[in-house]
């Protein structure tokens, strides 16, 4: 019997441009990928949005979700 990978939780800073602030990118990401997101902090202004986010799930799925965000113009920085 194959062992199921244990879930991982990774934290990131996400920076959204003014054009992406209004789009529900986190919701869209969660519909496409089997990840759970937890907004840890956020600061949204008229020109920029910064979100502290924790993503939980399988490591490969998290990586795919992060790449999807990057392709949609979000700057993603891991928090170590």
C-alpha positions in Angstrom: 0.0 0.0 0.0 1.4 3.4 -1.0 2.0 5.9 1.7 0.1 9.2 1.2 2.4 12.2 1.4 1.9 14.2 4.6 0.7 17.8 4.2 3.2 20.6 4.3 2.6 24.3 5.3 4.7 27.0 3.7 4.4 30.8 4.3 4.9 33.4 1.6 4.7 37.2 1.1 2.5 37.9 -1.9 2.7 41.3 -3.6 -0.2 42.3 -5.9 -0.1 45.1 -8.4 -3.0 47.7 -8.5 -4.6 45.9 -11.4 -4.7 42.5 -9.6 -6.0 43.8 -6.2 -9.7 43.5 -7.3 -9.4 40.0 -8.8 -10.0 37.1 -6.5 -6.7 35.3 -7.3 -6.5 33.4 -4.0 -9.9 32.0 -4.5 -9.2 31.1 -8.1 -6.0 29.4 -7.0 -7.8 27.3 -4.4 -10.3 26.2 -7.0 -7.6 24.9 -9.3 -5.2 23.4 -6.8 -5.8 21.2 -3.7 -4.3 23.7 -1.3 -5.7 25.4 1.8 -4.7 29.0 2.2 -4.7 31.0 5.4 -4.2 34.8 5.3 -1.9 35.6 8.2 -1.7 39.4 7.5 -2.6 41.8 4.8 -2.2 45.4 3.8 -4.1 46.7 0.8 -3.8 50.1 -0.6 -4.9 51.8 -3.9 -1.6 50.9 -5.7 -0.4 47.7 -4.1 -1.4 44.8 -1.9 0.8 42.8 0.4 -0.5 39.5 1.9 1.2 37.2 4.4 -0.1 33.7 3.3 0.3 30.2 4.5 -0.4 27.4 2.0 -1.0 23.9 3.2 -1.1 20.7 1.1 1.3 18.4 -0.8 4.6 20.1 -1.6 4.3 19.6 -5.4 0.8 21.0 -5.4 1.9 24.0 -3.4 4.7 24.6 -5.9 2.2 24.4 -8.8 -0.1 26.9 -7.1 2.7 29.3 -6.5 3.8 29.1 -10.1 0.2 29.8 -11.1 0.2 33.0 -9.0 3.5 34.1 -10.5 2.1 33.6 -14.0 -0.7 35.9 -13.0 1.6 38.7 -12.0 1.9 38.1 -8.3 5.3 38.5 -6.7 5.8 35.5 -4.4 8.5 35.5 -1.7 9.0 32.6 0.7 9.2 33.4 4.4 12.0 31.5 6.1 
